[in-house]
Amino acid sequence: QAEEELKAAWSQQAQQLREMERRERLLQSDTQRAGEQLESFKTRVMQACSPSAAGSTGKAVTEQQVIEKVRQISDENQQSHEREKSLQKELSSRLAKEREVSANIEVFKNSLQKLQ
């Protein structure tokens, strides 16, 4: 009976081991696929950011290169927003002056008509 129990336990453990090996193979496959997807994503980011810098030399794109390029784009975007705000202010100021000049011209026209 003890021998039967040992065989059953051994069989169960062998089955668990096979299952663990199967899971390990799946995890390795998933990890490899994720790594390939990451490389592809990094390359696409670099191509979008700077086509001449990405993949054209056949070298893999590093995370640091991607991070630096994203930072550069972010900085450029921030500068662009600041420039846009500045131009909006300038435009508002010029429009206000134009309205003031138009109002003054109307007053002048009215005064001129009264004088005539």
C-alpha positions as CSV (number, residue, x, y, z in Angstrom):
1,Q,0.0,0.0,0.0
2,A,2.9,2.4,0.9
3,E,4.4,1.5,-2.5
4,E,1.1,2.4,-4.2
5,E,1.0,5.7,-2.4
6,L,4.6,6.5,-3.3
7,K,3.9,5.7,-7.0
8,A,0.8,7.9,-6.9
9,A,2.7,10.7,-5.3
10,W,5.6,10.3,-7.8
11,S,3.2,10.3,-10.7
12,Q,1.5,13.5,-9.4
13,Q,4.8,15.2,-8.9
14,A,6.0,14.2,-12.4
15,Q,2.8,15.6,-13.8
16,Q,3.3,18.8,-11.9
17,L,6.9,19.0,-13.1
18,R,5.7,18.6,-16.7
19,E,3.1,21.3,-16.2
20,M,5.8,23.6,-14.7
21,E,8.1,22.9,-17.7
22,R,5.2,23.7,-20.1
23,R,4.5,27.0,-18.3
24,E,8.2,27.9,-18.3
25,R,8.4,27.3,-22.1
26,L,5.3,29.5,-22.6
27,L,6.8,32.2,-20.4
28,Q,10.1,32.1,-22.3
29,S,8.2,32.4,-25.5
30,D,6.1,35.3,-24.2
31,T,9.2,37.0,-22.9
32,Q,11.0,36.6,-26.2
33,R,8.0,37.9,-28.1
34,A,7.7,40.9,-25.7
35,G,11.3,41.7,-26.2
36,E,10.9,41.6,-30.0
37,Q,7.8,43.9,-29.7
38,L,9.8,46.3,-27.5
39,E,12.6,46.5,-30.0
40,S,10.1,47.0,-32.8
41,F,8.4,49.7,-30.8
42,K,11.6,51.5,-30.0
43,T,12.7,51.4,-33.7
44,R,9.3,52.8,-34.8
45,V,9.5,55.6,-32.2
46,M,12.9,56.5,-33.4
47,Q,11.8,56.4,-37.0
48,A,8.9,58.6,-36.3
49,C,11.2,61.0,-34.3
50,S,14.2,60.9,-36.6
51,P,14.1,58.6,-39.6
52,S,17.8,59.0,-40.2
53,A,18.7,57.9,-36.7
54,A,16.6,54.7,-36.4
55,G,17.7,51.4,-37.8
56,S,19.4,52.9,-40.8
57,T,22.8,51.7,-39.5
58,G,21.5,48.3,-38.6
59,K,22.1,48.9,-34.9
60,A,19.4,48.3,-32.3
61,V,17.9,51.4,-30.8
62,T,18.7,51.8,-27.1
63,E,16.2,52.8,-24.5
64,Q,18.3,55.8,-23.7
65,Q,18.1,57.0,-27.3
66,V,14.3,56.7,-27.2
67,I,14.1,58.5,-23.9
68,E,16.4,61.3,-25.1
69,K,14.4,61.7,-28.3
70,V,11.1,61.7,-26.5
71,R,12.5,64.4,-24.1
72,Q,13.7,66.4,-27.0
73,I,10.3,66.3,-28.6
74,S,8.6,67.1,-25.4
75,D,10.9,70.2,-24.9
76,E,10.3,71.3,-28.5
77,N,6.5,70.9,-27.9
78,Q,6.7,73.0,-24.7
79,Q,8.7,75.7,-26.5
80,S,6.1,75.6,-29.3
81,H,3.3,76.1,-26.8
82,E,5.1,79.0,-25.2
83,R,5.7,80.6,-28.6
84,E,2.1,80.1,-29.5
85,K,1.0,81.8,-26.2
86,S,3.3,84.7,-26.9
87,L,2.0,85.1,-30.5
88,Q,-1.6,84.9,-29.2
89,K,-0.8,87.7,-26.7
90,E,0.8,89.8,-29.5
91,L,-2.2,89.2,-31.8
92,S,-4.6,90.2,-29.1
93,S,-2.7,93.3,-28.4
94,R,-2.6,94.2,-32.1
95,L,-6.3,93.5,-32.5
96,A,-7.0,95.8,-29.5
97,K,-4.9,98.5,-31.1
98,E,-6.7,98.0,-34.4
99,R,-10.1,98.3,-32.7
100,E,-8.9,101.5,-31.0
101,V,-7.7,103.0,-34.3
102,S,-10.9,102.0,-36.0
103,A,-12.9,103.6,-33.3
104,N,-10.8,106.8,-33.6
105,I,-11.3,106.8,-37.3
106,E,-15.1,106.6,-36.8
107,V,-15.0,109.5,-34.4
108,F,-12.8,111.4,-36.9
109,K,-15.2,110.6,-39.8
110,N,-18.2,111.7,-37.7
111,S,-16.4,114.9,-36.7
112,L,-15.5,115.6,-40.3
113,Q,-19.1,115.0,-41.5
114,K,-20.3,117.4,-38.8
115,L,-17.8,120.0,-39.9
116,Q,-18.9,119.7,-43.5
